[in-house]
Amino acid sequence: MEPSETAEAAERHTADGAGFEPHHRTLMEPSETAEAAEAAEAAGMKRKDLIALLSVAALVTACVKGNPPPAAQKDNSQGPVFPLTSGSVVIPLFPDRASGPNLTVSLETADVSGLSAPLRDLVCAALYDGMDGAAYREQVVRRETAGYYEAAKDFLEGGGSFEDYGGSWDWAYDETVPSQSLLFGHILVIERTRYAFTGGAHGNYTVDCAVADTEKRRILTLADVVARDALPKTRRLTEAALRERLDIGPEAPLSEGGLFEDAVDLPENFFLTEEGLGFLWNPYEIGPYVMGAIEVVIPYEKLAGCLLLY
């Protein structure tokens, strides 16, 4: 059975002028997966044959294709900096089965083709370690596919069975760029989310922020934004914002509000908005998964004399 027979339609909502409208996209399947399907059928998918197939399939590269839809943005009053390209690929563990299990990789990446060379390089450095979106998509799909097949191979070699997998092998990797802003005419702020489900009770996700100066053409660290002698004040303001965010009294230990420790360091995961300087901690960094990503924003007026950007 060809992978195209098991692909489903995916719907994404994108901003288009007056409001959100559905953007339909068919999940793309790589030709390499079709070759794996033929090999699996010929092999009969016996345990020893599957182990051998997975050892080879871990090296297979799948390519994600897609056209750039209008980008959905938040906190972006100065307009989007770049459009976004989105697409998905479904990689079946058993290509001859219509019911799965499958790995689904969904990616939303920056289309930098229309940017000037300096800005293009800056965006690619901020998001993809210098690669463009197409090369990054190929790398991610290759990595996730290899990890999926390698895990299945180890599972089988350990005596596991896929006869009743119960959905725990329907793995997923999803990456989006939900926000991009150009503030003060030259400060680029990009937010990227990554979600992965690899079995278990729930998936895990991270939210990463990148801040860049388009005039200086460099990615900014916290040391570029907050003056060194202003760090103690910034920590106090951040703790106060956390207490307000989590409804913790001014004298109570932070751990009473569910955090792991009673002191919290400033993270490098920071961002800027039109209102202030923000910090973001991902699940498990300062609190349990159930608390989710924790985000605070300190108004600029409270940070008078602390910032180096003005």
N, C-alpha and C positions, 0 to 999 in steps of 0.2 A: 504494500500500500504506500503510495506516494505521500510525503508530508503535506502536500497541498490539500489532500482530502481531509486532513485533520485541522487545518487552519480555521480560525474563527475571525469574524469582523470585529475590529476595535473602534471605539468611538472616543474622540477627544473633544473637549470644549475649548474654543479659543475666542479671544476677544476680537470683534470685528465691528468697529465703529460704534453703533448704538448699544450693542450688548453682546452677550455670548451666544454663539451659534455652534451646532455640532459640526465637527470636522471628522468625516469618516475615512478610515484607512484600513486596508486589508493587511493582515499580518503577513510579513514577507518570510519566505522560507528559503534557505540557501541551497544551491545546487549540490553542495557537498553532502547535505543531509539526505538528499535523494540517493546519492551513491551509497551512503551508509544503509539506507533502506534496502537497496538491492542486495548488498552484501549480507544484511541480516536475514533476508528471505532465503537466500541461497544457503546460509549456514543453519537455518532452522531454529536459531536462537537458543541452542542448548547452552547450559551453564558455562562449560569450558569455552564454547565458541563465543559467547557473549563477552566473557572476560577478555578474550583476545581482541574482539571487535572494539571494546571500549578502550583498550590500550592504544589502538590506532586512532580511534575517533577523538581521543583527547587532544590530538594534534590538528584536528580539522578546524579550519577557519570559516566562520559564517559571516556574511556581509549584510548589514542593515541598509535598506534603501528607504528614501522618503523625500517628499517635496516640502519646502518650507511653508507652514501655515502662518497666518497672522499670530503674533505672540501675545499671550495673556500676561499682563504685567500688573503689579501693585506698587504703590508709592513711586510712581514713575511720571510725574507731571511734566518732566522735560523731554519725554518721548523715549521710545526704545532705542538702544544703541545698535542692536543687531536683531535680525529675525531668527526664528528657531526652526530647526528641522527635527521631525519626530518620526519614529517608526519602531516596529517590533519584529522579533524573529522568534519562532517556536522551534525548539530542538527536541524531538521525541527521544526518549530513552530506548523505547522499542518501536522502531519505525514501522513494523508490520501491525501495530495495534492502533485502533482508532481512539481508544479510551485513555491513552496516556500510560505512564506518567510522562510529563514534559517539563522542560525548562523554558520559561518565557523571559526574554530579555527585551525591555522597552527603554528606549533612550530618546531624550530630547537634548539636542546639542546646538551650539551656536553656529549660525551660518555667517562666516566672516568674509565671504567672498566680495561683498560690497564695501568693505572698510578700507581705509587707507592702510598702507603697510605698517606704520608704527602702531596704530590702534589694533590692527589685526594681530600683530605679534603680542601685544599686551593682553588681549582677551585670551589668546591661546595659552599664554604663559600662566594666566590666572586660573584657567579652568583645566587645561589639558597638558601641563608640563611642556608646552611649546608645540605640541602637535595640533593639526587642524581637526575639525569635527569628524571628518571622514576617517582619518587615521585613528582617532581616538575610539570611534565606534567599533572599528575592526578589532582594535586591541581589547576592548571590553568584552565583545562577544567571544573572541578567542579565549580570553581568560576564564570567563564564566562557563563556557562549554567544556573546557579542559577540566575545570574543577568539578563540574557535574559528573562527567564520565569517570573521573578518577575516584570520586566518592562512591559511585555505584560499583566500580570495580573492587574497591576495598570491601564494600558491603557484601558482595557475592563471595569474595575470597574468604571472608569471615563466617561463611555459612548462612548468610541472609537470604531471604526469598522475596520476590516481588509479586507473589501470587495474590496477596491482599495488602497492597501498600497503603491504602487508606488516605491517600492524598499527601502523605508526608514526603513523597518524592516529586510532587508538583512544585518544583522550585521556581523562584522568580527573582529577577533583578530589575529594578526600575530606577531611572535617573531623570530628574527634571530640573529645569531652571525657572523657578516660579517668579523670580523677581530680578530686575535689573534697573538701575537708576543712574542718571548722570546728574550729580548734585553740584551746585555752585559753579557750573560750567566746565568743571575739569575733574571732578572726583567720581570715578566709576565704582559702583557697588553692585556686586553680583551675588545672588544666593543660589545655591545648588543643593538639592536633596537627593539622597541615595537610600534606597530600600532594598533589602535582601531577605528572602525567605528560603531557608535551607533545612526545612523540617522543624519539628518541635512545636511548642505552644504558640509561638508568634514569630513574626519576622523582626528584623532590627533595621533601624534607619539612623541616618545622620543628616544634619543640616550644616553646610559649610558656607562661610561668607568670605568673599574676596573684595578687597578695597584697593584701588589703583589710582594713581595720579596720571592723567592723560597728558598733562603738560610736561612733567618730569619723566614720563614714560617708564614708571616703575611701580611694582607692587608694594603697597605700604604695610608695614608692621605696626604693632601698637606703639613701639618706640618712636615711630615717625609721626604719630598722632597726638600722644600724650607726653607732655614734658616730664622728664625724669623726676624732678623735685615735686611734681604734682601727683605722682603715683599714690602716695598715702591718702591724699584727699579723694582721689578717684576711687580707691578701694572702699573708703568709708561711704561714699555716695552709692557705690554699687551694692554694698551690703544693705544700706538703707532701702534701696530699690528692691532688693531681693526680699527683705522683710515685708515690705508693702505688697509685693507680688504674691507672696506665700502666706500672708496674714500671720506673721510672726511678730510678737510684741518686741519692743525695743530692748528689753532686758533679758528676754528668753534666749536660750541657746538655739542656734540655727537647726540643730539636730531635732529639736522639738517640732519643727515644721516639716520633718521628713528628710532633710539633707543628711548626707553621710558624715560630714564634719561640721564643727562649729566655726570654722574659718574657711573662707573661699578666696582663692587667688583669682586675679584677673586673667581671663582666657585670651589666647591669641585669636580666637574666633569672635571677631568684633565686626561691627558694621556702622554705617552712618545713615541717618535719615534727615529729612528736612527739620525735624524737631530736636534731634540729639544724637549722642553716642550710645550705641547698643552693644550688649554682650550676650552671647548665646552659649549655653552648655547643652550638649547632647545627652540622651539617656545614658545612665550609669556613670557619667562624669562627676556629678556632685549629688545625684539623687537616683532612686530606683527607676526602673523602666516605666512604671505606672505613672510617674510624674511627667513623663514626656520630655521634650526639649524645653528648657527653661530660658526665657528671654526677658531682658530688662532694657529699658532705654532711659538714659540720664539726660534731662534737658540741657541744652547748651548754656542757658543762663546760670545753671548751677555749676557749670564747668568753666566759668569765667577765669581766665588766666592759666588754665590747665592745658589747653590745646595748642598745637603747633601749626595748625592749618590756616590760621588767620593772621 
